[in-house]
């Protein structure tokens, strides 16, 4: 009986953790991605290198890096170009929400 209760508790914990992960997922629509690509192409900025920073969703961009505004409706994220890849960043947390190749 104790094993059953422990298994149920572990299952509930995992279910709750996966719900939190889903709730934090940021969705960038294909239309928004197109707007970002066109904006970055029209207003290019220099690509930078960030040694030691992995370009993964959820990784944080260091405070010393300047984030650039995308002047387009419905896009509140900022961007930076790292290793010739456009990186969308949540300006509040400085976490990467999307890497566009």
N, C-alpha and C positions, 0 to 999 in steps of 0.2 A: 504494500500500500504506500509506503514511504517513497519508493522509487516512482510510482505512478504520480504522486503529488509533485515530486521534484521535476519529473518530465513535463507535467502540465505547466508548472511555473516557468520552466525554461522556455517552453513553447510560447507562452503568453508574453514573456520578455522579448523574444525574437520577433513576434508579431508586432508588438508595440514599437520596437526599434525600427522595423521596416516601414511602419506607418510614418514615423518621424522623417525617415530618409525620403520617402515619397513626397511628403509635405514640403520639403526644402528644395525639391528639384525645380530649377528654373527652366522655363520653356521659352526658347527663342523660335519664333515662327520662321518659316522659309522666307516670307516677305520681309521680316525684320532683318534677317541675315543678308538678304539682297541689298537692303538699304545701307547696312553697315559696310558691305563690300564696296558699293558705289561711292559712299562717302569717303572711305579710306583711300580709294583710287583717285578721287578728285582732290583730296587734301592730304597728300602723303606726308608722313613724318619719318624721321630717321629710325631705323631699326636699332635696337639695343641688345646687348648680351647681358644675361643675368646668371652668371655662374652659380651653381648650387641651388637654383630655383627650378623645380620641375614644373613644366607647363601642363598641369593636370587640373581638371575641374576640382575646385575646393582648395587648391594651393593658394597661398597668400602672396601678393606682390608687395615687395618691401616699400616702406614709407618714402624712401628717397626717390622712388620712381614717380615721375610726373604722369598722371592719368589725363587723357584728353577727352573732351566732350564731343559727343556726336550730336550735331545740330539737326535733329530730326524728331518729328512728333512720335510719341509713344516709346521712345528709347531713352531710358534713364541711366543706362550703364555708361561707363567710360571705357576707353580703350588705350592700349599701348601696343607697339609693334616690337615683338621679341623674336630674334632669329628669323626675321622676315615672315613672321606669322602674326596675324591680328589676334589679340587677346582681349576679350570682353571681361570687364571687371566690375563687381559691385562696389560702388564708391564708398559705401558705409562700412563694409567689412574688408575691402581690398582683396576679396577672394575671387579667383577666376571662375567665371560662369560658362565660358565657351572659348575654345581655341579654333580659329578659322584659318585653314591653310590656304 
